[in-house]
């Protein structure tokens, strides 16, 4: 009787073992299928915004690309838009095949293409550029004049081209923005800032390659950061950055928490009505980036 019971137990254990193996194999196959589906989900060819119909497109929120794609939706285009607060999330989704393309600023695209041109490709660029300027509180005419002269100086001595090549991979975004043939003469006796000897700059850190932190999260870096520091060198002052969320950055300028905003501020009629903006120091176009 004990032998019979033991044999029944052996048969039961064998059945359980086979059932577990079957369950585990099914689970692994399912996981592999999901992974393959995620990685191969991007199949639609995107060569222009006209191809956005029915596509999955990721954008960073509160950017020109986001506004542009919302306009397309308002006009009736059926676009599956995946908006993210951080542009890094957009490119993460593209790398995993979760979206068909990233709709983004040319300066950002240049950063990612320079980082890995074997993975990404630019398939479309807008014909017109979006001007970006330094933003000041209205009435600060002397500081605006000096900053304009300092920007011209940085164009004259090729600093702007060097910064563009460093952060965007080429000088395309500054080529032709300003044509400076003579070195400006600055009257630094007119310089007045909130803190003597310091230019205080409002930025929203978290938008590579314009303004972001190093891998340790301790040091600010990016095109706008280097640009602001270069302005400080021309003006003979230190530069202090105030990291501020975008939705409050203009209010901070109104409250005189900083002298200027240097944080990829697009020059628009609405902003020009409320603030003083310099002539452009960089031109930014919209582009489409896909996997190769």
C-alpha positions as CSV (number, residue, x, y, z in Angstrom):
1,X,0.0,0.0,0.0
2,X,2.8,2.3,0.8
3,X,4.5,1.4,-2.5
4,X,1.3,2.2,-4.4
5,X,0.9,5.5,-2.6
6,X,4.5,6.4,-3.3
7,X,4.0,5.6,-7.1
8,X,0.9,7.8,-7.1
9,X,3.0,10.6,-5.5
10,X,5.7,10.2,-8.1
11,X,3.1,10.5,-10.9
12,X,1.6,13.6,-9.3
13,X,5.0,15.2,-8.8
14,X,5.9,14.5,-12.5
15,X,2.6,16.1,-13.6
16,X,3.3,19.2,-11.4
17,X,6.8,19.4,-12.8
18,X,5.6,19.2,-16.4
19,X,2.9,21.8,-15.7
20,X,5.5,24.2,-14.2
21,X,7.8,23.8,-17.2
22,X,4.9,24.5,-19.6
23,X,3.9,27.6,-17.6
24,X,7.4,28.9,-17.5
25,X,7.9,28.3,-21.2
26,X,4.6,30.0,-22.0
27,X,5.6,33.0,-19.8
28,X,9.0,33.4,-21.5
29,X,7.5,33.1,-25.0
30,X,4.9,35.7,-24.1
31,X,7.5,38.1,-22.7
32,X,9.7,37.7,-25.8
33,X,6.7,38.4,-28.1
34,X,5.9,41.6,-26.1
35,X,9.5,42.7,-26.3
36,X,9.7,42.1,-30.0
37,X,6.4,43.9,-30.5
38,X,7.7,46.9,-28.6
39,X,11.0,47.0,-30.5
40,X,9.3,46.5,-33.9
41,X,6.3,48.7,-33.4
42,X,7.7,51.6,-35.4
43,X,7.0,50.7,-39.0
44,X,5.5,53.8,-40.5
45,X,7.9,55.8,-42.7
46,X,7.9,59.5,-41.7
47,X,9.5,61.9,-44.2
48,X,7.5,65.1,-43.5
49,X,4.6,66.3,-41.2
50,X,2.2,65.1,-43.9
51,X,3.1,61.5,-42.9
52,X,2.0,62.2,-39.3
53,X,-1.5,61.0,-40.2
54,X,-2.1,57.8,-38.1
55,X,1.4,57.8,-36.8
56,X,2.8,57.8,-33.2
57,X,4.9,61.0,-32.7
58,X,6.6,62.0,-29.5
59,X,7.2,65.7,-28.5
60,X,8.4,67.6,-25.6
61,X,5.7,69.6,-23.9
62,X,5.7,73.4,-24.0
63,X,7.9,73.5,-27.0
64,X,7.4,74.9,-30.6
65,X,7.1,71.3,-31.8
66,X,4.3,70.6,-29.4
67,X,2.4,73.7,-30.4
68,X,2.9,72.9,-34.1
69,X,1.6,69.4,-33.8
70,X,-1.4,70.6,-31.8
71,X,-2.2,73.0,-34.6
72,X,-2.1,70.0,-37.0
73,X,-4.5,68.1,-34.7
74,X,-6.8,71.2,-34.6
75,X,-6.9,71.1,-38.4
76,X,-8.2,67.6,-38.3
77,X,-5.1,65.4,-38.6
78,X,-5.3,62.1,-36.7
79,X,-2.0,61.9,-34.8
80,X,-1.2,59.8,-31.8
81,X,0.9,62.3,-29.9
82,X,3.0,61.2,-27.0
83,X,4.0,64.3,-25.0
84,X,6.7,64.2,-22.5
85,X,8.1,66.7,-20.0
86,X,11.7,65.7,-20.8
87,X,13.0,65.4,-24.4
88,X,15.2,62.4,-23.3
89,X,11.9,60.5,-22.8
90,X,11.0,61.2,-26.4
91,X,14.2,59.7,-27.7
92,X,14.0,56.7,-25.3
93,X,10.6,55.8,-26.8
94,X,12.1,56.2,-30.3
95,X,15.0,53.9,-29.5
96,X,12.6,51.3,-28.2
97,X,10.4,51.5,-31.3
98,X,7.4,52.8,-29.4
99,X,7.0,55.8,-31.7
100,X,7.5,56.4,-35.4
101,X,9.4,59.7,-34.9
102,X,10.3,62.5,-32.7
103,X,9.2,66.0,-33.7
104,X,11.8,68.4,-32.2
105,X,13.9,71.5,-32.4
106,X,16.9,71.3,-34.7
107,X,19.3,72.2,-31.9
108,X,18.1,69.2,-29.9
109,X,18.2,66.9,-33.0
110,X,21.8,68.0,-33.7
111,X,22.8,67.0,-30.2
112,X,21.3,63.5,-30.5
113,X,22.6,63.0,-34.1
114,X,26.1,64.0,-33.0
115,X,25.9,61.6,-30.1
116,X,24.9,58.6,-32.2
117,X,24.6,59.0,-36.0
118,X,24.3,55.2,-36.4
119,X,21.0,55.1,-34.6
120,X,19.1,58.2,-35.6
121,X,18.5,60.2,-38.8
122,X,16.9,63.5,-39.7
123,X,14.3,63.1,-42.4
124,X,12.8,66.6,-42.6
125,X,13.7,70.2,-41.7
126,X,11.3,73.2,-41.7
127,X,12.1,75.9,-44.2
128,X,11.9,78.8,-41.8
129,X,13.8,79.1,-38.6
130,X,12.5,80.2,-35.2
131,X,14.5,83.1,-33.7
132,X,15.7,82.8,-30.1
133,X,16.7,85.8,-28.1
134,X,17.7,87.1,-24.6
135,X,14.7,88.3,-22.7
136,X,14.8,91.4,-20.4
137,X,12.3,93.4,-18.4
138,X,11.0,96.4,-20.4
139,X,12.8,99.6,-19.8
140,X,16.2,98.1,-19.2
141,X,17.6,99.7,-22.3
142,X,21.2,100.1,-21.3
143,X,21.6,96.5,-20.4
144,X,19.9,95.4,-23.6
145,X,22.2,97.6,-25.7
146,X,25.3,96.1,-24.0
147,X,24.1,92.5,-24.4
148,X,23.4,93.2,-28.1
149,X,27.0,94.4,-28.4
150,X,28.3,91.5,-26.5
151,X,26.5,89.0,-28.7
152,X,27.9,90.8,-31.8
153,X,31.3,90.4,-30.3
154,X,30.8,86.7,-29.9
155,X,29.8,86.5,-33.5
156,X,32.7,88.6,-34.6
157,X,35.3,86.5,-32.9
158,X,33.7,83.2,-33.9
159,X,32.8,82.2,-30.4
160,X,29.2,81.5,-31.4
161,X,30.2,79.2,-34.3
162,X,32.5,77.3,-31.8
163,X,29.7,76.9,-29.3
164,X,27.3,75.7,-32.0
165,X,29.7,73.1,-33.2
166,X,30.4,72.0,-29.7
167,X,26.8,71.5,-28.7
168,X,24.9,71.0,-32.0
169,X,27.5,69.2,-34.1
170,X,27.7,72.1,-36.6
171,X,27.5,75.8,-37.0
172,X,24.3,75.7,-39.0
173,X,22.1,77.1,-36.3
174,X,24.1,80.3,-36.0
175,X,25.2,80.7,-39.7
176,X,23.8,83.9,-41.1
177,X,21.9,84.9,-37.9
178,X,24.1,88.0,-37.4
179,X,26.5,89.5,-39.9
180,X,29.2,91.3,-37.9
181,X,32.1,92.8,-39.8
182,X,33.6,95.1,-37.2
183,X,34.3,94.4,-33.5
184,X,31.8,96.4,-31.4
185,X,32.9,99.0,-28.9
186,X,31.0,98.6,-25.6
187,X,30.5,101.4,-23.0
188,X,30.7,99.3,-19.9
189,X,30.1,102.4,-17.7
190,X,26.4,102.0,-18.6
191,X,26.3,98.4,-17.1
192,X,23.8,98.1,-14.3
193,X,22.7,94.7,-12.9
194,X,20.7,93.6,-9.9
195,X,23.9,92.5,-8.2
196,X,27.0,94.6,-8.8
197,X,29.6,92.7,-10.8
198,X,27.2,89.8,-11.5
199,X,24.8,89.1,-14.4
200,X,21.9,87.0,-12.9
201,X,20.4,84.7,-15.5
202,X,17.1,82.8,-15.3
203,X,17.1,79.4,-16.9
204,X,15.1,76.2,-16.9
205,X,17.7,73.4,-16.6
206,X,16.5,70.2,-18.2
207,X,16.5,70.8,-21.9
208,X,19.6,69.3,-23.5
209,X,21.6,70.5,-25.4
210,X,20.6,74.0,-24.4
211,X,20.5,73.8,-20.6
212,X,21.0,70.7,-18.5
213,X,23.1,69.2,-15.8
214,X,26.1,66.9,-15.9
215,X,25.8,63.1,-15.1
216,X,26.3,63.8,-11.4
217,X,23.5,66.4,-11.5
218,X,25.8,69.1,-10.0
219,X,27.0,71.3,-12.8
220,X,25.0,73.2,-15.3
221,X,26.0,72.8,-18.9
222,X,24.8,73.3,-22.4
223,X,24.8,75.9,-25.2
224,X,22.9,78.6,-23.3
225,X,25.0,78.0,-20.2
226,X,28.2,78.5,-22.2
227,X,26.7,81.4,-24.1
228,X,25.7,83.2,-20.9
229,X,29.2,82.7,-19.5
230,X,30.7,84.0,-22.7
231,X,28.5,87.1,-22.4
232,X,29.8,87.6,-18.8
233,X,33.4,87.5,-20.0
234,X,32.7,90.2,-22.7
235,X,30.9,92.3,-20.1
236,X,33.5,91.8,-17.4
237,X,31.0,90.3,-14.9
238,X,30.4,87.0,-13.1
239,X,27.4,85.0,-14.2
240,X,24.9,83.5,-11.7
241,X,22.2,81.1,-12.8
242,X,18.8,80.8,-11.2
243,X,17.1,77.5,-12.2
244,X,13.4,78.2,-12.6
245,X,10.5,76.1,-13.9
246,X,9.3,77.4,-17.3
247,X,5.8,78.2,-16.2
248,X,7.2,80.7,-13.7
249,X,10.3,81.9,-15.5
250,X,8.7,85.1,-16.8
251,X,7.1,85.9,-13.5
252,X,10.5,85.7,-12.0
253,X,11.8,88.3,-14.4
254,X,8.8,90.5,-13.5
255,X,9.8,90.2,-9.9
256,X,13.4,91.1,-10.7
257,X,14.8,87.7,-9.4
258,X,17.3,87.9,-12.3
259,X,18.5,90.4,-14.9
260,X,17.7,88.3,-18.0
261,X,16.3,85.0,-19.2
262,X,18.6,83.0,-21.4
263,X,16.7,79.7,-21.8
264,X,15.7,79.1,-25.5
265,X,13.2,82.0,-25.4
266,X,11.5,82.1,-28.8
267,X,10.9,85.6,-30.1
268,X,7.2,86.0,-30.6
269,X,4.9,89.1,-31.0
270,X,3.2,88.3,-27.7
271,X,6.5,88.2,-25.8
272,X,7.8,91.3,-27.6
273,X,4.7,93.2,-26.4
274,X,5.4,92.2,-22.8
275,X,9.2,92.1,-22.6
276,X,12.3,93.4,-24.4
277,X,14.0,90.7,-26.5
278,X,17.3,91.1,-28.2
279,X,17.8,90.3,-31.9
280,X,18.3,86.5,-32.3
281,X,21.5,84.9,-31.1
282,X,20.5,81.5,-32.6
283,X,17.9,80.3,-35.1
284,X,16.0,77.1,-34.4
285,X,14.1,75.0,-37.0
286,X,11.7,72.1,-36.5
287,X,12.9,68.7,-37.6
288,X,11.7,65.1,-37.7
289,X,14.0,62.4,-36.3
290,X,13.5,58.7,-36.9
291,X,15.5,55.5,-36.4
292,X,17.8,54.5,-39.3
